[in-house]
Amino acid sequence: MTVFACVRCGTRLTNDLDEVQLGELPDPVSPSDLQPDESCPAWVPSGKFAVDADPSGPPYVPSDDEEYLVSAGPRQTVLISPDDLLVRRLHPDHGRRNGCCGLDGLDGPNLVCGCGAEIATESSDCWTAQAVRLQPAAVVRTQGGA
């Protein structure tokens, strides 16, 4: 089992988690994909994590054909269920906390550790998959099971 902790202060950030491959996860759904009385599942099942090798978040740069913007953010973000995050403090910069029904996660890390380190980006808005992305430079992976 694996636990993720803040690289700056060592605070434990997650429950014990088992790794799954990103390709093994179900297709992400958002609340807007469901009927009003259906609850939206987290993209990553509780107790699991997956590593996304692709860039995620800002900065956004023109695509190769310059028709649209694509993410050039950090690679190797760690996807977890929002239920597995033990520390959930909103970023003090209100510009990072955009969204209508939750956090859209488009403006960079929107969650911080108690020490102030930018640790994660939560996506919990009505049109986004429900997930938390731990920032790879802000967390350290340790052996769990305690």
Helices and strands as residue ranges (DSSP letters): E 2-6, E 18-19, G 22-24, G 31-33, E 48-52, E 60-62, E 69-71, E 77-80, G 82-84, E 89-90, G 94-96, E 111-112, E 118-123, E 131-134, E 139-143
